[in-house]
Amino acid sequence: MAVAEAQLYTKVSNKHRSKSPSGLLESLLTKGFPAHTAQKALAATGQKTIEDATKWLHSHCNDPSLDDPIPQEYALYLCPTGCFHNHLEEFWKESKRQCGKNRAHEIFPHITLCDFFTCEDQKVEFLYDTLKRVGDSFSQCFPPSISLSLHASTSYLGFFIDDSHGSILKEFALAFSSEASALADCHVKPYLKQFHLTLAHKFYPHHQKTLEQLAKCINPKETCQWVAALYSRDMRFVHYQTLRALFQYKPQNIDELLIKAGDLIYVDPTQQSNVSEGWVIGTSHRTGCRGFLPENYTERANESDTWVKHREYVFATASRFFTQTENEPNVKLHGEVQNASTSRSATNVLSFQPRFSQLSQNASLRRGVLVIHHGERIDQVFGKSWLQQCLTADGKYCRADLNFPSTLPKRKDSVKQFECDPPLSCCGIFQSRLIGEALLDQKVTVSNVYSSPALRCIQTAQHVLKGLKLDDKLKIRVEPGLFEWTKWEASKVIPDFMTMRELAEASYKIDTSYRGSFPLSSLVPSESYEEYVSRSSVVIKQIITACSSDGVILIVGHGSSLASFTRPLIGLPARDSSDFAQVVRKVPSLGMCFCEEIKEENKWQMVSPPVKTLTHGANAAFNWRNGIMED
C-alpha cells in the first residue's frame, strides 16, 4: 500500500463508525460480507439496491484494494433537466462533431455547487439527509427560472448566472456544506465564485466562432427543472484517462487484464512509456484488477462515465410545464429522488432540433478533405524479409501465405524493388474495400482522389474507390509530395516507385495526365523534420487550390499524413518532432482524419470522420502439427 494510502487507512480506521447500519447494510451483513467491504460496496454503487452492491462485491472479489478503506469523493451539482437539457445535449453532440472533443465534453451539463470532497463510507447517509433538509428549506425561495447570459473567450464558452439568482445558489451551497461538514465529519467546500454552466472549455481558438454560433441556438429561457444531485468518484484515479473497452479480451498471460465490452479502464498516462507498442496498462473500474490490455480494443471515454449518482433533490420550479407520460415514473417534487426522470415537451424539442440540423445540412454541402492511412502492408505482417519467403529459386513469385497478394504487378526493374515499395497484404486490400463500402453507405461524395506514389497507397486508393463504386468514374492522381517523411525510410534513399505507365498497365486507374505539384525528383533523402513539414503544408494547399468544386477530396497517404496535412489546413502549427513520432505510431491501418471548409469564414475545421476506423486483432501463423499431432 502506498504511504499516503496507509496514512489514510489509519485515519479512517480510527474514526467512530456508525452504530445504526441501514437496511441495505444489514442485508449484506446477513449474506456474510464483512462490514467494511459491505459499506464500501454501498458507497461505490450509490446505496441504491442490495443487488447492485452484491454484484459489485462479487466483481471485486480479486480487487487488491478491496480491504483498503479509501473513501469516495463527492460533489454537489445543480443539473438542468427537461427541454433546456435536451438543447444542451444537442449542443454537446454538434460541437463535438464540428470542432472535436474539448474539456467540457468530459462531464455532463451542470453548475458546480460544492467541489469534490471525501466522506467516509459509513457516513454517506448523512449527506443524503443534509441534501433533503437543505433542499426543503430552500424550496420556496428557489427561483422559478435561473437567468443565464452567454459569455465567450478564446478558451471558454458558457452561461453565467445572474447575480441575484447566484446569491441564492451560493446560500444553498453554503447551507449544504456547513451542515454536511458537521454531520458527516468531512470538509465540504462550497463553490463561491461566479456560478456558471460550461458549454466548451480549452478548445482551439479558431473554433471559437463556430462554437458561439452553435451556442446561440440554445434558448436560455427554455423550460427547465433544476435538480441538485450528489455524485461520487474514485479519488485514486482523478488524474487518469478513462478508456472504454470495445471488445472482450481474455488474457493470454498472467499479467494481462480480463475485459468485457463496455468495461471502463483507468489509465495513468505517465506509466505508459515502458509499455510495449499497441498495449496499455490500466485498472478495471468494474473489477478493480490491474493489467495489460490491447490499446486498439478501447476508445476514449468521458471522465464522468465512471461517476455514480447517489441522490438528487428536484426543485418544483417548472412543474407546470411538465406532463407525465405513461412510461415515466412519478417525479417527487420538493424532495429527494434516486432516479427521477422528467418528460419532454415534444413541441419544443422538435422546434429546436432543426437549428442544429440546418447547420449539419449546410456542412454536408461544403468541401471536405479525407486523409486516410494506407491499409495493412505486407512487410507489416511478415517482416522486411517477406520477399525472400515467396521467391522461387528461379526468381518467380509464389504465394507463401493466404495473406500474401495472389500476384505482384509487373515492373521493368527487379522484383526486389518491392522490398522498398511493398504492396498491401490481402487483408489490406479487404480493409480498403470495406472502408469504401462504408463511405458509400454514408453517402460520402468523393470528387477527387490523390495518392502518395507508394504502391501500398495507390492500391488502397484503388480499392477504396471500388468500395465506393467510383473506380470507373474517378482516376487517381499520384502526388509525390504526399510521400511520408523520408527520414523514416530504412534504406536512406527514395524508393524506386513504379512508373505511371507500369501502374496503368497493371490496371490501376491512374490519371496519367496529372503532373504533381511536387516533382518526384525534388524528394530529398533523410530530409529534416522542418523540410517535411514545409513540403506537406505546400502540397495540401496546392491540392485545395486545384480542387475548387464541392465534394470530398480523398487523400491516401501514410500514418504521418494525418497530422502533417490536416494541421496546416486548419491553421495549427506543426507538432514537436518527438511528439509527432509518438502520434504517428498510434495511427492504425486505414486510420483517417476529416476536415471540412467553412466558406463564409474562409477557414477549415476538423470534424469527426464519416465512418469509424476498422479495428481487428492479430492472427498468428498456425501449424497443425504443433499441439495436434505432437505429444
N, C-alpha and C positions, 0 to 999 in steps of 0.2 A: 504494500500500500504506500502511496506517495506520502511525503512528510505532511503536506498541507491537508491531505485527506485523513491522515492519522490524527492530526490535531482536531479536525472537525469531528471525527469519530468520538474522541474523548469528550468534547464539548457536548455533543448530542447525547451520548450515553449517560452523562451525569445529570441531564435535565430531568425534571419531575415529569413522569409520564401520566397521561390521563387515566383516571381510575374509573371512568364511565365509558367503556367502548361502545361504539354504535352497534346497531343490529347487524350491519354488514360484517363488522369485525367479529362479532360473536359467532356468526355463521362460519366464518373462515377458521376460527379457533376450534370449533366443533369438528371441522374436517381434518384437524391435526396440524395445521400450519402454525409455525411459531409466530408470536405476536408481532415481532419487529418486521418480519417479512410480509406478514398479512397487512400491516399498516402501510408498508412501502408499496404493496400492490394496489391498495385502495387509492393512495395518493397519486400513483402513476396512471391510474385509469379514471380519475375524476370522481371516485366514490359513487359510481352510478349503479352498477348491479353486481351481484355476487358472481354471476357468470363471467363478467369482464375481468374481475380480479382473479378468479380461479384460472382463467385462460392465461392471464399474464404470468402467474406463478408457474404454471406448467411450462410455458415457453421459456422462462428464465431459469429453469432448473440447473442449467450449466453455466449460468452467468457468474463469473468470478467475483463480481462486486455485489452479489445478492445480499450478503450479510453486512455490507457497509452502509451505515445509516446516513448516507449523503442525502440531504433534503432536496426537494424540488424548488425551483424558483417560480414565483408567482407575479403576475402583473394584472392590473385592472384597466380595462379598455372600455371606452364608450363606442359602440359599434352601430352603424346605421342598418336598418332593415327596410323592406318594402321597395317601392319604386325607385327611390333615390339610390339604394344599394344596388339594384339591378343596373342602373345607369353607370355607377362606378365600376361594376364588373365588366360592362361593355367597354368602358374606357381602358381598363386593365388589359383586356384582350386585344383591343385595337392598337393601343400604344406599344404593346409587346410585338405585335405583327409588323408595325411600320418602323419602329425605332429600336427594336431589340429589347432585351431584358435590362431593367435598371434596378436600383436598390429597393424601390418601393414595391416591386413585384414579389419580393421575398415574404411580405406579410400582407394580410387582407386589409381592406379599408378600415381605419379606426382613428380614434382620438385617444392619446395616452392620458390616463388619469393618475396612475401610480406606476413608477418604474419597477422593474423586476426586483424582488426581494425574496429571501429564503424564509421558509416556515417549516418547522418540524412536522413530520408525517402525522403524529398523533394530535396535532393542534389545528389541522386544516379546517375542521368543522367550525372553529371559532371565526374563521374568515367568512364562511358561509353565513353564519349568524349575523356578523357585522354588516355584510352586504345587504341582508334583508332589513335590518333595523335602520341603517342609514338611508337605504332606498325609500323605506316607508316615511321617514321624517322629511325627505325632500320631494316626495311625490306631488305635493300640492304646489310647490314653488318652482318645480322644474318647468322651463319654458315650453310653450306649446309647439314652437318651432325654433330651431337654432339658426341664427343669422350667420351666413358664410360669405366670405368675399375671396375672390381668386387672387393669388399672389404668385408672381413668377420671377425667377432669376436664372442665371446661366447654369445653375446646378440643382435648382429646387423649383417645384411646381406644386401648389396645393391650396387648400381653402383655409383662411384664417377665421377664427371665431370672434364675433363681435364682443367688445369688452364687457358689456352688460351681461351677456349670456356666459361669457368666460368667467366672470366673477362667481356665478352660481356653480359652474363646474369646479372652480377652484375650492369653493366651500365644501362641496360634496367630497372632493378628493381629500381635503384636509380632515373632514369628519371621519372618513373611512380609515385613513392612515392612523389617526390618533387612537381610535377605538381598537383597530386590529392590532396595533403595536402593543396596547395594554393587555388585551385578552390573549393573544397568541404568542406573546413574549417574543416578538420579532421586530425588526426595524423596517418600517414601511415608509418610503419617501414619496410624498405626493409630487406630481408634476406641476410646478408653479410658474413656468414660463408661458409664453404666448401659446395658447391652445391652437392646434391645427390638425387638419386631415390631409396627409401627404398623398399626392397623386403621382409624382415622379421625383426621384432623387438620385443624384450622382449619375446623370446622363451626359452624353456628349453635347457640347454647346450648340453644335449645328442642328441638333434635333429639337431645340427649344421652341422654335416657331411651330413645327408640326404638332408637338405636344400641347402647346397653347391652343391651337385650332381645335384639337380633339377635346380639350378641357372645356372649351366654350360651348360644346354640345351638351354639357351637363347643366341641368337647371337646378341650382342650389336650393330653390324654393319648392322642389318637388316633395310629394308626400313621403314622410319618413317617420318611423317609430324607432326611438333610440333605446339601446339595450346596454346596461353596464354589465360587462362579462369578465369573469375571473378565469385566467389561463395559467397553465404551468408548463415548464420546460425542464429538461435535464441540464442542470448547471454545469456538468462536466464537459459538455460539447457545444458551449456557447459560440466559440470561435472556430468551429469546424465547418466544413462544407457538408451539405446533405445530398446524397445520391439516392435515386430510386431504381430498384432492380427491374429490368425489363423482362428478364427471363429467369427461369430456375437454374441454379448451378449446384451440382453435387460435388463436394470436394474430392480431388484425386490424391491429395496429400494431407497429412495431419495438420499442417499449418494453414490450410485454406478454409474459407468460411462458407457454410451452407446458407444459401439464399433462396427465397421463393419470389416469384414475380410479384412486384408491388412492395417488397420489403424496402425500408428506408435505412440507409447506411450512413453513419457518421465517419467522415474522413478528415484527418488533420493534414492540411497541405504541406506543413513543414516536415512531415515524416515520409514523404514520397520520393525523396531524392535517391535513395538507395534501393528502391523497389524496381524489379525487372520491368522492362518496357511492356506496356499493354496490361499491367496489373496495378492494383492499388491495395492498400491495407486499411481496413476500416472496422468499425464496431456496429453490429446489427442493433437497430432500435427495437426490433421485435424480440430478440433473444438475449441481447447483452453480450454475445460472444464476439470475439475479435479474430480476424484472419485475413488472408489474401483472397482477392476475387478479381475476375477479368473486368477491366475497365469498360470494354465495349458491351458488357451486359447491363450497363447502367446509363442513366441520364441525370442531369442536374435537377434536383427538386428544390422546393422553396424552404426557407428557414422555418416557417411556421407549420409546415406539414407534419412535424413531429410534436407539435404542441397539443395539449389536452385542455378542452373546455370543461370547467368544473361547474360553476353556477352562473346564472345571469339574472339580472333584475330588469324587467320590462317596464318602462315608463309609458303610461297611457296618454301620451301627448297627441297622438294622431289616430286614436281608436275609431273616430267617426269616419275615417277614410278607408278603413279596412273591413272587408267582408270575409267571412269564413267559408271555405269551400268544403265540400263533402268529405274529402280525404285528409283534411288537415286537423290536427288536434286543437283543443281549446287552448288559447293563449291566456295565461293568468296575468292580467294587467295589475299594475302596482304590486308586483310580487316576484318571488324567486321561482325561476323555472329552470329545468335542466336542458330540455330540447325543444324550446319554443320555436314555432315557425309561423310566419305571418303570410297571409295571402297577398297576391299581387293585383294591382289594378291593370287589367288586360288592356284597357284603352290607352293608359299612359305608356305602358311598355311598348305597345305597337307603334304609338305615335313618336316614340323616341328613337327606336332602332333604325329607321331609315336615314337618320342623320349620319350615323356611322356607316351604314351600308352604302350610302351615296359616295362617301369618301373611298370606300373599298372599290366601288364600281369605277370611279374615276381612276383609281390606281391601276385597274386592270387594263386601261387603255394606254398607259404610259409605256415608254421604252423600258426594257429591263435587260440586265446583264446577268447571265447564269454561268458562273465559273465552276467547272467540275474537275475533280481529280480523276485521272485515268483509272481504269479497272485493274484488277489483280494482274501483275506482270509475272511472267513465267519464272524469272530468277528470284522473285519474292518467295516462291514456294520451294523451288528445287536448288536454290543457291546459284552462285556465279558459274559453277561448272555444269550447269544444266545441259549445255550443248554437247558436252562430251558423252552424256548419257544416251543421246539419241542419234549419234552419227555412227554409221557402219564403217567397216574397215576401208571401204572404197569411197567414203565421204558422203554417202546418201543419208537423207533424213529418215529416221524410223521412230515412230511414236513409242516412248518408253513408259508412259503412264496415261491414263484416260484424261488427265488434266493438261497434258501436252496438246498443243494445237494439232489438228489432223494433218495439216501441211504447213509449210513455210512459203511465203511469197518468193518469187524468183528475183534475183538481183544480179547485176553484171559482175560484181566482185565476189569475193569468197563468202561462203555461208557463215564463216567465222565472224563476219562483221555484225552478226546478230548478237554477239556477246556484249557489245557496247550499245546496241539498239534492240533490246529484247522485245518480243511480241507479247500479247496478252495470253494468259492461260485460257483454257476452255471456260473455267469459272468466271474469268474476267470478261469474256465475251457474253456469257449469260447475264452477269451483273449489268453490263451496259445496256443490253436489250431490255432488261427488266426496268431500268430507270427510264428508258424511253417510253415504255408502255405506261408507266406511272405518270409521266408528264402528259401523255396523250389523255389519260383518264381525267387529269386536272385541267384539260383544255388549254394547255400552255401553247401559245402561238410562237414558234421559233421562226425568225425571219432571216437570220444569218448564222453561219457556223464557222468558227475559227479553231484551228488546232495547232499545237506545238508540232514541229517536224518529227518528233519521236514516233516510231511506229506504233507503240502502245497507245499513244494519244489519238492518232489517226484512226486506229481500229476502234477505239472507244467511241469517237465521234460517229463513225460509220454505223455502229450497232445501236447507238442511241437514236440515230435518225431512222433506222429500221423499226425500232420500237415505236417511234412517233409516226411511222408510215410516211416519212418525208424523204426516204433515200433516193427516190426517183424525181424529187422536186427541188432539193437543195444540194449544192455542191460544197465540199469542204475547202475552205481557204487555209492553206498551210502557211503559217506565220512563224518564221524563225525566231522572232523576238519573244515568242511565248515559251521558249525553251527554259528549263529551270536554271538555277544558279550554277554556273559552270564549275565553280569551286568544288561542288559536290560530285563531280564526275571522277570516278575512281581512276580512270585511265589518264587523267590530267590533259586530255585532248578532246576536241569537239568530235563527237561520234560521226562516222561516215553514214549519213542518213540515205534512205532510198530516194532516188530522183523522182520528179513528178511523172515522168514517163513510166518508170517502173511501177509506181503506185497505180497509175491509170491502167496499165496492162494487167495488174493484179486485181482488177475490178473494184478498186477503191474510187468512190465518186469524188474526184479531186477537181477543183476549179483550176485548170492548167493556165488560164489567162491571168490569174491573180499574181501580182508582184508584191511581195512582202514589204511592209514599211520599214523593216529592219533586215537587211540582207544577211544571208547565212554567213557570208564571208566576214561580217562585222562581229560575229560572236567571238569573244576573247576567252581563251582557256584560262581557268583559275582566276576569273575576274573577281575584283573586290566586292564587298557587300554594297558599297556605295554605287559602284558601276551597275550591279544587278538591279538595285532599287531605281536608279535613274532610267535604265533600259525599260523596266516594267512600266514605269509611270508614262514614259513617252509612247510606248506601244499601245497601252489601253486608251490613252487619249486620242491617238490616231484612229483606232478602231471605232471609237464612239463617233468621231467626226465623219468617218466614211459611211456609217450606218445611221442615216438620219430618219429613216421611216420607223413607225411604231412597230412593236413586237419585241420578242426576246432575242438578244444576241447570245448565242451559245458559244462559250469558250472552253475548250478541253485542254487542260494543261497538267501540271504536276501538283504535288502537295504544297509546294511553296507558292503556287499561283493564287490560292485562295486569299492570302493576305497581301501579296505583292501587287495584285491588280485591283482589289476592291478598296483598300485603304486610300490610295491616291484618288480614286474615283469619288469617294465620299468626303474627301478633304482631311483625312487623318495622316499624321506623319508616320514614317516607317518605324517599325519596332526596333529596339536594340537587337544587334545581330545574335546575341546569346539567347534572348527571349524568342526571337524569330525561329531559331532552330528547335526550341522546345515545343513551340506551337505546331510547326510543320510535322514533327514526328508523331503527333497525335491525329493527324488527318487521315481518315481511313480511305480505302478504295471507294471511288465514286462519292467521296465527301463533296459537299457543294456549298457555295455562298451565293446569295441573290441580292442584287441592287436594282432599284427602280428610280426612274427620273421624275422629278417634280418640276415640270417645265415652268410653271408660274413663278417658282422661286429660283429657277436656274441652278438647281443642285440635284445631287443624287443621294439616296439614303439606302441603308442596308435593312432588309426585312427578312422574315422567315422564308426559306426556300419553299417552292410549291409542293415538293414531296419530301418525305423523310429519308434519311440516309439508310442504306441497306446494311443490316448487321447479320453476321453469321459466325459460326465457330470453326475451329480448326478440324481437319480430318487427316489423321496421320496415315502413312502407307501401312497396309495390312498384309502380313504373310501368314497364310492359313496354316502353315506347318507349325509356327510358333504357338504353343499352348493348346493346339488342337490335336496334332499327331504326336508331339513330343511329350514325354512324361516330365 
